[in-house]
Amino acid sequence: MRAAPGARRRRPGVGPPHVLIVVQNLPVPLDRRVWLECQALVARGYRVSVICPQGPGDPAFRRLDGVDIHAYAPAPEAAGLVGYAWEFAYSWMRTAALSLRVRRRGRFDVLQACNPPDTYWLLARLWRPFGVRFVFDHHDLGPELLRSRFGEPAGPVRRLEHRALLWLERRSFRAADRVISTNESYRAVAIARGGRRPEDVTVVRSGPDTDRMRPVVPEHPLPPDAIGLVYVGVMGPQDGVDQVLLVVDELVHRRGRTNITAMLLGFGDCLEALRAQCGALGLDAHVTFTGRVDRAQLAEHLSRAHIGLCPDLKTPLNDVSTMNKTMEYMAYALPTVAFDLAETRVSGGDTVLYAPSGDVSAFADHVEALIDDPERRADLGAAARARVRDHLDWRPQAEAYVGVFDDLTGHRRSVPAVPEPAPTTHDAEGRRYVDVDDAAELRRFVVARSAPSAPTDDARARVPT
């Protein structure tokens, strides 16, 4: 590929280009998409720094897998317009201060900002006189998020908020040298509403790295007569996790499916309210909230569950957003039930069962049908794994992503953005990978979600990867 017009060529001997990535929504590496982006840049030979909020127990600075992570204490939980304005202002100021610290460690060539919020275009403007290019990684639609949470703008305050979000979004689009969109729906917004030329907008889907994200033989499988349901993701007002509790309530208390256990992985603004709802519905014996989980725990939970749940309701935001959890379930060969959303169908195709948005009974019907039909679970799980590997894998997305930076900087290295993994039969925790290329073993595993025979000491031993 030729360099984009205005690409700044680096002088020999000055070192590789340096990319600074700014994230406010999640800590890194917890943000899986951003961490995959970081690793792709490092593999291509870029120097990478990240500024993000601290997660529980995270240090203010650490170097992890070749990435410098600068973290700040997050703002207190926001409530109302004033609270959100304070959170955005606080995070912006902390990020701006840390960008100066990054600069003192060595100049950076490209600033990538991941929304929400749409406020870091101003930081990009401040750094532009120093030769810093700006990439806008478009993760969320702020105006649609407002409409999804509070309905169509009614009254002067809501209309003002909506217009302000549209204005901030336009500033982000117009300040960017290049825009990265998570799917074609977001790309259409960048072109139509953001006024960007199609050639300046690159789609980079948040597909999983299926060489690493694949089922393992779980260390603690569920009892043979239990059925495991799982949800993984953020627990905010727009994520519909309350619908999971309503579905479990329907299955357990109205349909007598008392062998169900549901694991809800993640955290967010609604976690405590969801725990209270769970208790009020009498589901504490059937539902477990794990809170934040790491990659090893995620693999354990998704490998032992039988059915993945996507409870996101149809809203202006959700309908056009790609849900990472859908593709993560698919990577672990989980049959999945979801409310019917446009972009969820793009991800899942005919490997996911869809219920009308908000129809708890229809959703429960699909879950119950899968409980009663192990062969269908096997068919859908195997088809989901094949689809995510063949059409949604991170590898081609990583090449498209790094290509944006190669164009901007003129950097060239003939190495893949995702290195080929070393052949291994076990993960870093010593758990045996399921042979996803053996159709018979994969089908048996999807039904049983356990080892093919009683594990030996050898099978449990840690094996270097």
ZAPAVO-152345 format. One record per residue (C-alpha): x, y, z; residue number from 0; chain; residue in three letters. Coordinates in nm, 4 decimals. Layout:
N
R;u;v;w;num;chaine;residu
R;X;Y;Z;NUM;A;Ala
...
***
This chain:
465
R;u;v;w;num;chaine;residu
R;0.0000;0.0000;0.0000;0;A;Met
R;0.1228;0.3481;-0.0706;1;A;Arg
R;0.1407;0.6009;0.2094;2;A;Ala
R;-0.1520;0.8340;0.2572;3;A;Ala
R;-0.1071;1.1913;0.1346;4;A;Pro
R;0.0844;1.3837;0.3965;5;A;Gly
R;0.2245;1.0725;0.5634;6;A;Ala
R;0.5307;1.1724;0.7617;7;A;Arg
R;0.8368;0.9654;0.6678;8;A;Arg
R;1.0615;0.8876;0.9587;9;A;Arg
R;1.4303;0.9658;0.9373;10;A;Arg
R;1.6702;0.6698;0.9498;11;A;Pro
R;1.7919;0.5943;1.3000;12;A;Gly
R;1.5103;0.7662;1.4920;13;A;Val
R;1.3418;0.4403;1.5903;14;A;Gly
R;0.9990;0.2936;1.5120;15;A;Pro
R;0.6817;0.5054;1.5067;16;A;Pro
R;0.5213;0.5546;1.8466;17;A;His
R;0.1423;0.5219;1.8853;18;A;Val
R;-0.0398;0.6585;2.1910;19;A;Leu
R;-0.3836;0.5022;2.2481;20;A;Ile
R;-0.6339;0.6806;2.4738;21;A;Val
R;-0.9211;0.4863;2.6337;22;A;Val
R;-1.1688;0.6117;2.8949;23;A;Gln
R;-1.4398;0.3455;2.8954;24;A;Asn
R;-1.2417;0.0449;3.0281;25;A;Leu
R;-0.9001;-0.0389;3.1734;26;A;Pro
R;-0.6429;-0.2050;2.9496;27;A;Val
R;-0.5845;-0.4971;2.8944;28;A;Pro
R;-0.9421;-0.5663;3.0133;29;A;Leu
R;-1.0652;-0.3914;2.6964;30;A;Asp
R;-1.0136;-0.6887;2.4639;31;A;Arg
R;-1.0400;-0.4928;2.1376;32;A;Arg
R;-0.7859;-0.2310;2.2429;33;A;Val
R;-0.5475;-0.4949;2.3747;34;A;Trp
R;-0.5620;-0.6857;2.0460;35;A;Leu
R;-0.4890;-0.3579;1.8665;36;A;Glu
R;-0.1904;-0.2948;2.0926;37;A;Cys
R;-0.0522;-0.6423;2.0276;38;A;Gln
R;-0.0969;-0.6045;1.6508;39;A;Ala
R;0.1002;-0.2788;1.6506;40;A;Leu
R;0.3773;-0.4269;1.8665;41;A;Val
R;0.4016;-0.7285;1.6347;42;A;Ala
R;0.4488;-0.4942;1.3361;43;A;Arg
R;0.7315;-0.3128;1.5145;44;A;Gly
R;0.5547;-0.0045;1.6534;45;A;Tyr
R;0.6191;0.1380;1.9962;46;A;Arg
R;0.2869;0.1536;2.1851;47;A;Val
R;0.1690;0.3459;2.4907;48;A;Ser
R;-0.1798;0.3482;2.6430;49;A;Val
R;-0.3573;0.5918;2.8747;50;A;Ile
R;-0.6631;0.4472;3.0515;51;A;Cys
R;-0.8421;0.4386;3.3880;52;A;Pro
R;-0.7097;0.2031;3.6548;53;A;Gln
R;-0.8898;-0.1215;3.7208;54;A;Gly
R;-0.9049;-0.2676;4.0738;55;A;Pro
R;-0.5490;-0.3343;4.1887;56;A;Gly
R;-0.3878;-0.1921;3.8748;57;A;Asp
R;-0.0645;0.0106;3.9203;58;A;Pro
R;-0.0264;0.3626;3.7868;59;A;Ala
R;0.2318;0.2394;3.5370;60;A;Phe
R;0.3360;-0.0982;3.4037;61;A;Arg
R;0.4947;-0.2438;3.0949;62;A;Arg
R;0.2994;-0.5464;2.9766;63;A;Leu
R;0.3853;-0.7521;2.6680;64;A;Asp
R;0.5730;-0.4614;2.5111;65;A;Gly
R;0.3046;-0.1987;2.5872;66;A;Val
R;0.3529;0.0941;2.8295;67;A;Asp
R;0.0260;0.1376;3.0247;68;A;Ile
R;-0.0251;0.4683;3.2072;69;A;His
R;-0.3353;0.4530;3.4294;70;A;Ala
R;-0.5159;0.7122;3.6384;71;A;Tyr
R;-0.7621;0.6725;3.9248;72;A;Ala
R;-1.1104;0.6734;3.7684;73;A;Pro
R;-1.3589;0.9469;3.8502;74;A;Ala
R;-1.6338;0.8677;4.1019;75;A;Pro
R;-1.9435;0.7074;3.9510;76;A;Glu
R;-2.1373;0.9723;3.7580;77;A;Ala
R;-2.5045;1.0552;3.8053;78;A;Ala
R;-2.6969;1.3106;3.6014;79;A;Gly
R;-2.5757;1.5685;3.3529;80;A;Leu
R;-2.3460;1.7457;3.5998;81;A;Val
R;-2.1945;1.4151;3.7128;82;A;Gly
R;-2.1188;1.3028;3.3569;83;A;Tyr
R;-1.9744;1.6439;3.2689;84;A;Ala
R;-1.7427;1.6219;3.5711;85;A;Trp
R;-1.6390;1.2642;3.4809;86;A;Glu
R;-1.5555;1.3663;3.1232;87;A;Phe
R;-1.3650;1.6784;3.2322;88;A;Ala
R;-1.1710;1.4921;3.5023;89;A;Tyr
R;-1.0771;1.2052;3.2701;90;A;Ser
R;-0.9785;1.4469;2.9933;91;A;Trp
R;-0.7488;1.6446;3.2233;92;A;Met
R;-0.5869;1.3315;3.3663;93;A;Arg
R;-0.5359;1.1960;3.0145;94;A;Thr
R;-0.3891;1.5244;2.8907;95;A;Ala
R;-0.1451;1.5324;3.1848;96;A;Ala
R;-0.0385;1.1725;3.1207;97;A;Leu
R;0.0100;1.2470;2.7513;98;A;Ser
R;0.2756;1.4987;2.8588;99;A;Leu
R;0.4420;1.2261;3.0655;100;A;Arg
R;0.4385;0.9944;2.7628;101;A;Val
R;0.5935;1.2729;2.5551;102;A;Arg
R;0.8761;1.3129;2.8045;103;A;Arg
R;0.9596;0.9440;2.7503;104;A;Arg
R;0.9819;1.0041;2.3760;105;A;Gly
R;0.7754;1.1751;2.1070;106;A;Arg
R;0.4681;0.9951;1.9755;107;A;Phe
R;0.3631;1.0072;1.6120;108;A;Asp
R;-0.0031;0.9036;1.6197;109;A;Val
R;-0.2746;0.9571;1.8803;110;A;Leu
R;-0.5588;0.7039;1.8684;111;A;Gln
R;-0.8681;0.7930;2.0713;112;A;Ala
R;-1.1342;0.5333;2.1450;113;A;Cys
R;-1.4785;0.6685;2.2276;114;A;Asn
R;-1.6908;0.7091;2.4353;115;A;Pro
R;-1.6741;0.9959;2.5066;116;A;Pro
R;-1.6232;1.2069;2.1945;117;A;Asp
R;-1.3968;1.4586;2.3661;118;A;Thr
R;-1.0407;1.3635;2.2763;119;A;Tyr
R;-1.0475;1.5371;1.9376;120;A;Trp
R;-0.9481;1.8499;2.1302;121;A;Leu
R;-0.6404;1.6753;2.2719;122;A;Leu
R;-0.5551;1.5681;1.9161;123;A;Ala
R;-0.5849;1.9300;1.8022;124;A;Arg
R;-0.3452;2.0401;2.0756;125;A;Leu
R;-0.0854;1.7828;1.9692;126;A;Trp
R;-0.1249;1.8382;1.5941;127;A;Arg
R;0.1284;2.1299;1.5772;128;A;Pro
R;0.3894;1.8804;1.7031;129;A;Phe
R;0.3330;1.6544;1.4028;130;A;Gly
R;0.0987;1.4092;1.5753;131;A;Val
R;-0.1621;1.2451;1.3498;132;A;Arg
R;-0.5081;1.1497;1.4844;133;A;Phe
R;-0.6926;0.8187;1.4421;134;A;Val
R;-1.0494;0.8034;1.5725;135;A;Phe
R;-1.1401;0.4465;1.6772;136;A;Asp
R;-1.5185;0.4685;1.6745;137;A;His
R;-1.6499;0.2262;1.9395;138;A;His
R;-1.9863;0.3798;2.0284;139;A;Asp
R;-2.2583;0.6107;1.8971;140;A;Leu
R;-2.3053;0.8778;2.1650;141;A;Gly
R;-2.6305;1.0259;2.0276;142;A;Pro
R;-2.7851;0.6797;1.9932;143;A;Glu
R;-2.6690;0.5910;2.3444;144;A;Leu
R;-2.8578;0.8920;2.4816;145;A;Leu
R;-3.1718;0.7917;2.2894;146;A;Arg
R;-3.1380;0.4314;2.4035;147;A;Ser
R;-3.1119;0.5247;2.7704;148;A;Arg
R;-3.3633;0.8074;2.7897;149;A;Phe
R;-3.5855;0.7804;2.4820;150;A;Gly
R;-3.6230;1.0288;2.1983;151;A;Glu
R;-3.5141;1.3775;2.3060;152;A;Pro
R;-3.8113;1.5625;2.4526;153;A;Ala
R;-3.7868;1.8950;2.6270;154;A;Gly
R;-3.5175;2.1606;2.5967;155;A;Pro
R;-3.2575;1.9889;2.8182;156;A;Val
R;-3.2664;1.6514;2.6391;157;A;Arg
R;-3.2654;1.8177;2.2972;158;A;Arg
R;-2.9669;2.0285;2.4017;159;A;Leu
R;-2.7832;1.7174;2.5233;160;A;Glu
R;-2.8570;1.5392;2.1951;161;A;His
R;-2.7343;1.8318;1.9854;162;A;Arg
R;-2.4201;1.8561;2.2023;163;A;Ala
R;-2.3418;1.4868;2.1457;164;A;Leu
R;-2.3907;1.5252;1.7703;165;A;Leu
R;-2.1590;1.8278;1.7728;166;A;Trp
R;-1.8886;1.6420;1.9677;167;A;Leu
R;-1.9188;1.3442;1.7340;168;A;Glu
R;-1.8727;1.5701;1.4283;169;A;Arg
R;-1.5664;1.7257;1.5883;170;A;Arg
R;-1.4147;1.3786;1.6349;171;A;Ser
R;-1.4832;1.2795;1.2747;172;A;Phe
R;-1.3517;1.6053;1.1296;173;A;Arg
R;-1.0369;1.6186;1.3423;174;A;Ala
R;-0.9343;1.2643;1.2464;175;A;Ala
R;-0.6799;1.1833;0.9782;176;A;Asp
R;-0.8385;0.8393;0.9583;177;A;Arg
R;-1.1496;0.6799;1.1112;178;A;Val
R;-1.1738;0.3163;1.2227;179;A;Ile
R;-1.5295;0.1772;1.2466;180;A;Ser
R;-1.6278;-0.1424;1.4255;181;A;Thr
R;-1.8786;-0.2487;1.1567;182;A;Asn
R;-2.0459;-0.1350;0.8358;183;A;Glu
R;-2.3304;0.0347;1.0243;184;A;Ser
R;-2.0828;0.2578;1.2066;185;A;Tyr
R;-1.8932;0.3207;0.8834;186;A;Arg
R;-2.2178;0.4450;0.7248;187;A;Ala
R;-2.2564;0.6926;1.0144;188;A;Val
R;-1.8990;0.8175;0.9672;189;A;Ala
R;-1.9660;0.8825;0.5984;190;A;Ile
R;-2.3222;1.0189;0.6155;191;A;Ala
R;-2.3266;1.2005;0.9492;192;A;Arg
R;-1.9542;1.2630;0.9868;193;A;Gly
R;-1.8966;1.3766;0.6306;194;A;Gly
R;-1.5942;1.1516;0.5817;195;A;Arg
R;-1.4813;1.0174;0.2455;196;A;Arg
R;-1.5329;0.6394;0.2181;197;A;Pro
R;-1.1612;0.5846;0.1575;198;A;Glu
R;-1.0814;0.7490;0.4931;199;A;Asp
R;-1.2959;0.5039;0.6934;200;A;Val
R;-1.1716;0.1496;0.7595;201;A;Thr
R;-1.3855;-0.1256;0.9137;202;A;Val
R;-1.2045;-0.3240;1.1821;203;A;Val
R;-1.4394;-0.5704;1.3492;204;A;Arg
R;-1.3722;-0.6821;1.7068;205;A;Ser
R;-1.3347;-1.0471;1.6150;206;A;Gly
R;-1.1586;-1.2831;1.8570;207;A;Pro
R;-0.8192;-1.4369;1.7943;208;A;Asp
R;-0.9536;-1.7903;1.7496;209;A;Thr
R;-0.6086;-1.9483;1.7772;210;A;Asp
R;-0.6001;-1.8380;2.1409;211;A;Arg
R;-0.9691;-1.8026;2.2219;212;A;Met
R;-1.0886;-2.1623;2.1944;213;A;Arg
R;-1.2455;-2.4142;2.4317;214;A;Pro
R;-1.0408;-2.5895;2.6972;215;A;Val
R;-1.1278;-2.8921;2.9065;216;A;Val
R;-1.2562;-2.7119;3.2187;217;A;Pro
R;-1.0890;-2.7766;3.5514;218;A;Glu
R;-1.4233;-2.7600;3.7310;219;A;His
R;-1.6985;-2.8882;3.4983;220;A;Pro
R;-2.0611;-2.8612;3.6025;221;A;Leu
R;-2.2344;-3.1690;3.7468;222;A;Pro
R;-2.3596;-3.4058;3.4737;223;A;Pro
R;-2.7254;-3.3143;3.5286;224;A;Asp
R;-2.6711;-2.9347;3.5387;225;A;Ala
R;-2.7239;-2.6906;3.2509;226;A;Ile
R;-2.4983;-2.3866;3.2497;227;A;Gly
R;-2.6070;-2.0524;3.1062;228;A;Leu
R;-2.3564;-1.7692;3.0755;229;A;Val
R;-2.3514;-1.3948;3.0149;230;A;Tyr
R;-2.0274;-1.2005;2.9709;231;A;Val
R;-2.0014;-0.8245;2.9312;232;A;Gly
R;-2.0735;-0.4849;3.0756;233;A;Val
R;-2.3704;-0.4477;3.3107;234;A;Met
R;-2.5035;-0.1028;3.2256;235;A;Gly
R;-2.8559;0.0314;3.1698;236;A;Pro
R;-2.8457;-0.0463;2.7964;237;A;Gln
R;-2.7078;-0.4013;2.8242;238;A;Asp
R;-3.0301;-0.5824;2.9182;239;A;Gly
R;-2.8804;-0.8053;3.1879;240;A;Val
R;-3.2084;-0.7789;3.3802;241;A;Asp
R;-3.3598;-0.9780;3.0926;242;A;Gln
R;-3.1287;-1.2697;3.1804;243;A;Val
R;-3.2756;-1.2753;3.5300;244;A;Leu
R;-3.6293;-1.2694;3.3896;245;A;Leu
R;-3.5457;-1.5597;3.1579;246;A;Val
R;-3.3943;-1.7634;3.4422;247;A;Val
R;-3.6979;-1.6833;3.6578;248;A;Asp
R;-3.9259;-1.8070;3.3777;249;A;Glu
R;-3.7274;-2.1292;3.3345;250;A;Leu
R;-3.6799;-2.2102;3.7035;251;A;Val
R;-4.0029;-2.0960;3.8673;252;A;His
R;-4.2568;-2.1381;3.5883;253;A;Arg
R;-4.1147;-2.4248;3.3838;254;A;Arg
R;-3.9504;-2.6255;3.6602;255;A;Gly
R;-3.5971;-2.6187;3.5153;256;A;Arg
R;-3.4338;-2.6311;3.8564;257;A;Thr
R;-3.1087;-2.7780;3.7190;258;A;Asn
R;-3.0148;-2.4432;3.5629;259;A;Ile
R;-2.7186;-2.2410;3.6826;260;A;Thr
R;-2.6401;-1.9006;3.5315;261;A;Ala
R;-2.2990;-1.7334;3.5541;262;A;Met
R;-2.3009;-1.3570;3.4939;263;A;Leu
R;-1.9479;-1.2364;3.4190;264;A;Leu
R;-1.8605;-0.8676;3.4321;265;A;Gly
R;-1.9371;-0.5469;3.6142;266;A;Phe
R;-2.0956;-0.2067;3.5545;267;A;Gly
R;-2.3268;0.0617;3.6865;268;A;Asp
R;-2.6174;-0.1814;3.7325;269;A;Cys
R;-2.4363;-0.4645;3.9123;270;A;Leu
R;-2.5727;-0.3930;4.2605;271;A;Glu
R;-2.9251;-0.3353;4.1285;272;A;Ala
R;-2.9054;-0.6671;3.9428;273;A;Leu
R;-2.7947;-0.8478;4.2569;274;A;Arg
R;-3.0928;-0.6993;4.4400;275;A;Ala
R;-3.3281;-0.8037;4.1582;276;A;Gln
R;-3.1820;-1.1542;4.1664;277;A;Cys
R;-3.2547;-1.1839;4.5388;278;A;Gly
R;-3.6065;-1.0449;4.4998;279;A;Ala
R;-3.6795;-1.3083;4.2319;280;A;Leu
R;-3.5532;-1.5877;4.4581;281;A;Gly
R;-3.2730;-1.6824;4.2183;282;A;Leu
R;-2.9671;-1.6635;4.4429;283;A;Asp
R;-2.9299;-2.0419;4.4321;284;A;Ala
R;-2.9262;-2.0390;4.0513;285;A;His
R;-2.7370;-1.7190;3.9582;286;A;Val
R;-2.3780;-1.6217;4.0364;287;A;Thr
R;-2.2284;-1.2774;3.9713;288;A;Phe
R;-1.8534;-1.3175;3.9285;289;A;Thr
R;-1.7541;-0.9532;3.8867;290;A;Gly
R;-1.4464;-0.8810;3.6794;291;A;Arg
R;-1.2775;-1.1894;3.5287;292;A;Val
R;-0.9404;-1.2317;3.3601;293;A;Asp
R;-0.8731;-1.4223;3.0381;294;A;Arg
R;-0.8048;-1.7517;3.2152;295;A;Ala
R;-1.1317;-1.7307;3.4117;296;A;Gln
R;-1.3208;-1.6329;3.0980;297;A;Leu
R;-1.1923;-1.9434;2.9195;298;A;Ala
R;-1.2961;-2.1639;3.2131;299;A;Glu
R;-1.6501;-2.0248;3.2330;300;A;His
R;-1.7158;-2.0221;2.8584;301;A;Leu
R;-1.5752;-2.3726;2.8215;302;A;Ser
R;-1.8006;-2.5288;3.0866;303;A;Arg
R;-2.1256;-2.3451;3.0038;304;A;Ala
R;-2.3820;-2.4993;2.7674;305;A;His
R;-2.5602;-2.1909;2.6279;306;A;Ile
R;-2.4533;-1.8276;2.5803;307;A;Gly
R;-2.7005;-1.5430;2.6347;308;A;Leu
R;-2.7175;-1.2105;2.4477;309;A;Cys
R;-2.9952;-1.0135;2.6210;310;A;Pro
R;-2.9309;-0.6736;2.4563;311;A;Asp
R;-3.2677;-0.5181;2.3713;312;A;Leu
R;-3.3372;-0.3523;2.0371;313;A;Lys
R;-3.2491;0.0145;2.0806;314;A;Thr
R;-3.1085;0.2773;1.8425;315;A;Pro
R;-2.7593;0.1930;1.9748;316;A;Leu
R;-2.7773;-0.1846;2.0214;317;A;Asn
R;-2.9340;-0.2581;1.6853;318;A;Asp
R;-2.6306;-0.1279;1.4945;319;A;Val
R;-2.3582;-0.2263;1.7435;320;A;Ser
R;-2.1433;-0.5391;1.7273;321;A;Thr
R;-2.1649;-0.7332;2.0534;322;A;Met
R;-1.8256;-0.8829;2.1383;323;A;Asn
R;-1.9835;-1.1457;2.3605;324;A;Lys
R;-2.1639;-1.2987;2.0624;325;A;Thr
R;-1.8354;-1.3714;1.8874;326;A;Met
R;-1.6691;-1.4825;2.2115;327;A;Glu
R;-1.9436;-1.7404;2.2670;328;A;Tyr
R;-1.8964;-1.8564;1.9085;329;A;Met
R;-1.5201;-1.8918;1.9588;330;A;Ala
R;-1.5892;-2.1299;2.2488;331;A;Tyr
R;-1.8403;-2.3284;2.0380;332;A;Ala
R;-2.1324;-2.2144;2.2516;333;A;Leu
R;-2.4817;-2.2279;2.1028;334;A;Pro
R;-2.6300;-1.8845;2.1663;335;A;Thr
R;-2.9704;-1.7228;2.2125;336;A;Val
R;-3.0068;-1.3500;2.1403;337;A;Ala
R;-3.2674;-1.0837;2.0923;338;A;Phe
R;-3.2972;-1.0069;1.7231;339;A;Asp
R;-3.0644;-0.7182;1.6325;340;A;Leu
R;-2.9324;-0.6224;1.2883;341;A;Ala
R;-2.5602;-0.6416;1.3689;342;A;Glu
R;-2.6001;-0.9483;1.5910;343;A;Thr
R;-2.7345;-1.1267;1.2821;344;A;Arg
R;-2.4287;-1.0086;1.0875;345;A;Val
R;-2.2075;-1.1740;1.3513;346;A;Ser
R;-2.4076;-1.4855;1.4278;347;A;Gly
R;-2.5797;-1.5614;1.0991;348;A;Gly
R;-2.7763;-1.8851;1.1236;349;A;Asp
R;-2.5644;-2.0203;1.4114;350;A;Thr
R;-2.7577;-1.8133;1.6707;351;A;Val
R;-3.1237;-1.8467;1.7754;352;A;Leu
R;-3.3121;-1.5141;1.7760;353;A;Tyr
R;-3.6132;-1.4002;1.9784;354;A;Ala
R;-3.8130;-1.0793;1.9279;355;A;Pro
R;-3.6690;-0.7996;2.1397;356;A;Ser
R;-3.8091;-0.8069;2.4931;357;A;Gly
R;-4.0038;-1.1317;2.4453;358;A;Asp
R;-3.8829;-1.3187;2.7536;359;A;Val
R;-4.1089;-1.6159;2.6860;360;A;Ser
R;-3.9777;-1.6635;2.3303;361;A;Ala
R;-3.6188;-1.6273;2.4549;362;A;Phe
R;-3.6856;-1.8916;2.7223;363;A;Ala
R;-3.8448;-2.1160;2.4565;364;A;Asp
R;-3.5171;-2.1154;2.2607;365;A;His
R;-3.3109;-2.1850;2.5724;366;A;Val
R;-3.5423;-2.4677;2.6746;367;A;Glu
R;-3.5309;-2.6188;2.3262;368;A;Ala
R;-3.1515;-2.6257;2.3413;369;A;Leu
R;-3.1580;-2.7809;2.6884;370;A;Ile
R;-3.3744;-3.0646;2.5552;371;A;Asp
R;-3.1830;-3.1194;2.2304;372;A;Asp
R;-2.8105;-3.1923;2.2837;373;A;Pro
R;-2.7645;-3.2735;1.9161;374;A;Glu
R;-2.8889;-2.9297;1.8154;375;A;Arg
R;-2.6528;-2.7750;2.0678;376;A;Arg
R;-2.3717;-2.9694;1.9020;377;A;Ala
R;-2.4761;-2.8594;1.5529;378;A;Asp
R;-2.5037;-2.4910;1.6451;379;A;Leu
R;-2.1883;-2.4891;1.8571;380;A;Gly
R;-1.9758;-2.6470;1.5856;381;A;Ala
R;-2.1249;-2.4173;1.3187;382;A;Ala
R;-2.0630;-2.1113;1.5380;383;A;Ala
R;-1.6990;-2.2065;1.5910;384;A;Arg
R;-1.6517;-2.2574;1.2154;385;A;Ala
R;-1.8177;-1.9244;1.1333;386;A;Arg
R;-1.6121;-1.7167;1.3745;387;A;Val
R;-1.2906;-1.8865;1.2603;388;A;Arg
R;-1.3599;-1.8534;0.8879;389;A;Asp
R;-1.5329;-1.5129;0.8699;390;A;His
R;-1.4841;-1.3134;1.1919;391;A;Leu
R;-1.1326;-1.3971;1.3133;392;A;Asp
R;-0.9100;-1.1141;1.4364;393;A;Trp
R;-0.6189;-1.1980;1.2040;394;A;Arg
R;-0.7505;-1.0218;0.8871;395;A;Pro
R;-0.8961;-0.7437;1.1023;396;A;Gln
R;-0.5520;-0.6842;1.2550;397;A;Ala
R;-0.3980;-0.6421;0.9097;398;A;Glu
R;-0.6636;-0.3840;0.8187;399;A;Ala
R;-0.6072;-0.2047;1.1502;400;A;Tyr
R;-0.2274;-0.1862;1.1302;401;A;Val
R;-0.2563;-0.0873;0.7650;402;A;Gly
R;-0.4125;0.2420;0.8759;403;A;Val
R;-0.0979;0.3273;1.0759;404;A;Phe
R;0.1350;0.2036;0.8024;405;A;Asp
R;-0.0376;0.4459;0.5638;406;A;Asp
R;-0.0116;0.7385;0.8053;407;A;Leu
R;0.3500;0.6870;0.9072;408;A;Thr
R;0.5077;0.5226;0.6037;409;A;Gly
R;0.6272;0.2435;0.8341;410;A;His
R;0.6948;-0.0823;0.6562;411;A;Arg
R;0.7805;-0.4208;0.8011;412;A;Arg
R;0.6993;-0.7435;0.6209;413;A;Ser
R;0.5780;-0.9238;0.9343;414;A;Val
R;0.2211;-1.0275;1.0150;415;A;Pro
R;0.0189;-0.8210;1.2606;416;A;Ala
R;-0.0733;-1.1456;1.4367;417;A;Val
R;0.2211;-1.3868;1.4602;418;A;Pro
R;0.1547;-1.7547;1.4032;419;A;Glu
R;0.1170;-1.9190;1.7451;420;A;Pro
R;0.3492;-2.1995;1.8464;421;A;Ala
R;0.1704;-2.5358;1.8236;422;A;Pro
R;0.0449;-2.6380;2.1670;423;A;Thr
R;-0.2103;-2.8724;2.3159;424;A;Thr
R;-0.2503;-2.6848;2.6471;425;A;His
R;-0.3083;-2.3276;2.7550;426;A;Asp
R;-0.0957;-2.1256;2.9981;427;A;Ala
R;-0.2997;-2.2626;3.2903;428;A;Glu
R;-0.2212;-2.6231;3.1945;429;A;Gly
R;-0.5732;-2.6968;3.0683;430;A;Arg
R;-0.5970;-2.9115;2.7574;431;A;Arg
R;-0.7366;-2.7426;2.4481;432;A;Tyr
R;-1.0262;-2.9187;2.2840;433;A;Val
R;-0.9250;-3.0326;1.9337;434;A;Asp
R;-1.1568;-2.8037;1.7396;435;A;Val
R;-1.0400;-2.9594;1.4116;436;A;Asp
R;-1.1658;-3.3029;1.5200;437;A;Asp
R;-1.5381;-3.2844;1.4402;438;A;Ala
R;-1.6291;-3.5827;1.6562;439;A;Ala
R;-1.4436;-3.4557;1.9642;440;A;Glu
R;-1.5822;-3.1050;1.9226;441;A;Leu
R;-1.9415;-3.2318;1.8981;442;A;Arg
R;-1.8993;-3.4521;2.2027;443;A;Arg
R;-1.7449;-3.1671;2.3981;444;A;Phe
R;-2.0203;-2.9183;2.3054;445;A;Val
R;-2.2787;-3.1569;2.4501;446;A;Val
R;-2.0897;-3.2656;2.7625;447;A;Ala
R;-1.8605;-2.9623;2.8228;448;A;Arg
R;-1.6199;-3.1945;3.0028;449;A;Ser
R;-1.3183;-3.4180;2.9408;450;A;Ala
R;-1.3690;-3.7202;2.7133;451;A;Pro
R;-1.2605;-3.9483;2.9986;452;A;Ser
R;-1.1504;-3.9241;3.3580;453;A;Ala
R;-0.8553;-3.6812;3.3678;454;A;Pro
R;-0.5157;-3.8147;3.4618;455;A;Thr
R;-0.2379;-3.6368;3.6490;456;A;Asp
R;-0.0673;-3.5933;3.3115;457;A;Asp
R;-0.3687;-3.4151;3.1646;458;A;Ala
R;-0.3770;-3.1746;3.4580;459;A;Arg
R;-0.0030;-3.1027;3.4537;460;A;Ala
R;0.1121;-2.7634;3.3388;461;A;Arg
R;0.2543;-2.7716;2.9899;462;A;Val
R;0.4709;-2.4852;2.8601;463;A;Pro
R;0.3158;-2.2891;2.5718;464;A;Thr
***
